[in-house]
Amino acid sequence: MNTERQVLRVGIDGEWEAGEFATSLNALDRLYMLRFALALELEELRELRDFYTDAPFPPFPRSIKWLRRWARLAPPSFFRQERAPLLSGGSLTILAADLLEPEERLVVQRVLYGSPGIKDLIGVGEIIGHLKDLLIRLIEHWSTRRQRSLENERRELENQQLQVEIARQFVGLAQELGYTKKEMRQLVASVVLEQRPLVQLVAVGKITSADTINNEPQSS
């Protein structure tokens, strides 16, 4: 995983309550950790595959999908100690919260409050990019202008379908990793839940844009 840090700039507008700020930051943080955990699992499985490629016991699964299933069934004592936590099947976000280094976490870099204003959040560039893409899709589909153009009777159904579709794309890496249908549904449901406060803020025009910018050193 490319660990170069990048800034997610979220455009904001209107009057924000303190609770809305907290809720939006918490949602972004949990989504970031979820996507980071998937990337970390892929990296770990690749390292595991490389480590055991020349092992004396055949057969060893080479496909990432089969390797993940094999790793989850193998006894913890089979792995080196530092590998066991990620492969033990706990909550991804909890595991990520425990395993992330300080420089890998999502951090608030700057907030300019106004109409318009910005929230700058810095984190690992690869994950920041996925978070930005998710926000852009939410903004595209739930801006107030678009909501007004939808017919009321089909708006709710379309909203639900779109939220599931966006969530499924956000955790698409899990399918490549060989997650079961049940696991995928659980991940998608988790993302949909975290999206909701962001969707609400987009719909009322309080979140207006999302972009990535280079991380520039802060002047003292």
C-alpha positions in Angstrom: 0.0 0.0 0.0 1.3 3.5 -0.9 1.4 5.3 2.5 2.1 8.8 1.1 -0.2 11.2 2.9 -2.8 13.3 1.1 -5.4 15.8 2.1 -9.1 15.4 1.7 -10.8 18.8 1.3 -14.5 18.8 2.0 -16.4 21.9 1.0 -19.0 23.1 3.6 -21.6 25.7 3.6 -24.4 27.1 5.8 -24.7 27.0 9.6 -23.4 23.9 11.3 -24.4 22.6 14.7 -21.6 21.2 16.9 -23.2 17.8 16.7 -23.3 17.8 12.9 -19.5 18.5 12.8 -18.8 15.7 15.3 -21.2 13.2 13.5 -19.7 14.0 10.0 -16.1 13.6 11.3 -16.9 10.3 13.1 -18.6 8.9 9.9 -15.6 9.9 7.7 -13.2 8.4 10.3 -15.0 5.1 10.5 -15.3 4.8 6.7 -11.6 5.6 6.4 -10.7 2.9 8.9 -13.0 0.3 7.2 -11.4 0.9 3.8 -7.9 1.0 5.3 -8.6 -2.3 7.0 -9.5 -4.0 3.7 -6.3 -2.6 2.1 -4.3 -3.8 5.1 -5.8 -7.2 4.9 -4.9 -7.5 1.2 -1.3 -6.4 1.9 -1.1 -8.9 4.8 -2.4 -11.7 2.6 0.1 -10.9 -0.1 3.0 -10.9 2.4 1.7 -14.2 3.9 1.6 -15.7 0.4 5.1 -14.6 -0.3 6.3 -15.8 3.1 4.9 -19.4 2.6 5.5 -19.7 -1.1 8.5 -22.0 -0.5 7.1 -23.7 2.5 7.8 -27.5 2.7 4.1 -28.4 3.1 2.0 -28.6 -0.1 -0.4 -27.5 -1.3 -0.4 -23.8 -0.5 -3.2 -21.6 -2.0 -1.9 -19.0 -4.4 -5.2 -17.2 -5.1 -5.9 -14.3 -2.6 -9.5 -15.5 -2.3 -8.5 -19.1 -1.4 -5.6 -17.9 0.8 -8.0 -15.8 2.9 -10.3 -18.7 3.5 -7.3 -21.0 4.3 -5.8 -18.4 6.7 -9.1 -18.0 8.6 -9.4 -21.7 9.1 -5.8 -22.4 10.1 -5.0 -22.4 13.8 -3.5 -19.1 15.1 -0.3 -21.0 16.2 0.4 -21.6 12.5 1.2 -18.0 11.9 3.9 -15.7 13.1 2.6 -13.9 16.1 2.3 -10.5 14.5 0.0 -11.8 11.7 -2.6 -13.5 13.9 -4.8 -10.4 14.9 -5.7 -9.3 11.4 -6.5 -12.8 10.2 -8.5 -13.8 13.2 -11.9 -12.5 11.9 -12.7 -9.7 14.3 -14.4 -6.4 13.4 -12.4 -4.7 10.7 -12.8 -1.2 12.1 -11.8 -2.3 15.6 -8.8 -4.1 14.2 -7.8 -1.1 12.1 -8.2 1.2 15.1 -5.7 -1.0 17.0 -3.3 -1.5 14.2 -3.0 1.9 12.5 0.1 3.9 13.2 -0.4 7.5 14.3 0.8 8.7 10.9 -1.7 6.5 9.1 -4.8 7.8 11.0 -7.3 10.3 9.6 -6.4 13.6 11.2 -8.2 17.0 11.0 -5.6 19.4 9.5 -7.6 22.6 9.1 -11.2 23.9 9.4 -12.2 27.2 7.9 -15.8 27.9 9.0 -17.8 30.1 6.8 -20.2 30.2 3.9 -18.5 28.6 2.1 -15.8 26.9 4.2 -13.6 23.9 4.2 -12.6 20.9 6.3 -9.2 19.5 5.5 -8.5 15.9 6.7 -5.2 14.2 6.1 -4.5 10.5 5.8 -3.0 7.8 3.7 -3.4 8.9 0.1 -4.8 5.6 -1.3 -7.6 5.5 1.3 -8.2 9.3 1.0 -8.8 8.8 -2.7 -11.5 6.2 -2.1 -13.1 8.4 0.6 -13.2 11.4 -1.8 -14.8 9.2 -4.5 -17.5 8.1 -2.1 -18.3 11.7 -1.1 -18.4 12.9 -4.7 -21.0 10.2 -5.5 -23.1 11.2 -2.5 -22.9 14.8 -3.6 -23.8 14.0 -7.2 -26.9 12.0 -6.1 -28.1 13.9 -3.1 -27.5 17.6 -3.8 -30.6 19.7 -3.1 -31.0 20.6 -6.8 -31.2 17.0 -7.8 -33.5 16.0 -4.9 -36.0 18.7 -6.0 -36.0 17.2 -9.5 -37.0 13.7 -8.4 -40.6 12.6 -8.1 -41.5 12.2 -4.4 -43.0 8.8 -4.8 -39.8 7.2 -6.3 -37.3 9.3 -4.4 -37.1 7.1 -1.3 -36.6 3.8 -3.2 -34.0 5.4 -5.5 -32.2 6.8 -2.5 -32.0 3.3 -0.8 -30.8 1.6 -4.0 -28.1 4.3 -4.6 -26.8 4.1 -1.0 -26.4 0.3 -1.4 -24.7 0.7 -4.8 -22.3 3.3 -3.5 -21.5 1.3 -0.4 -20.9 -1.8 -2.4 -18.4 0.0 -4.6 -16.6 1.5 -1.6 -15.9 -2.0 -0.2 -15.5 -3.7 -3.6 -12.0 -4.8 -2.6 -13.6 -7.2 -0.1 -15.1 -9.2 -3.0 -11.6 -9.5 -4.5 -10.4 -10.8 -1.2 -13.0 -13.6 -1.2 -15.5 -12.3 1.3 -18.6 -14.4 1.4 -22.0 -13.0 0.4 -22.9 -12.7 4.1 -19.7 -10.9 4.9 -20.3 -8.6 1.9 -23.8 -7.8 3.0 -22.6 -7.0 6.5 -19.9 -4.6 5.1 -22.3 -2.9 2.8 -24.8 -2.4 5.6 -22.1 -0.9 7.8 -21.1 1.6 5.1 -24.8 2.5 4.4 -25.2 3.2 8.1 -22.1 5.5 8.1 -23.2 7.2 4.9 -26.5 8.4 6.3 -25.4 11.4 8.2 -23.3 12.5 5.3 -26.2 12.1 2.9 -28.3 14.2 5.2 -25.7 17.0 5.2 -25.3 16.8 1.5 -29.1 17.0 0.9 -29.4 20.2 2.9 -26.4 21.8 1.2 -24.0 21.7 4.1 -21.5 19.4 2.4 -20.9 20.8 -1.1 -17.7 19.3 -2.6 -14.9 16.9 -2.1 -11.4 17.0 -3.5 -7.9 15.8 -2.8 -4.9 18.2 -2.5 -1.2 17.6 -1.9 -0.1 17.7 1.7 1.8 20.9 2.3 3.9 21.4 5.4 2.2 23.8 7.8 4.0 27.1 8.4 5.0 27.7 12.0 
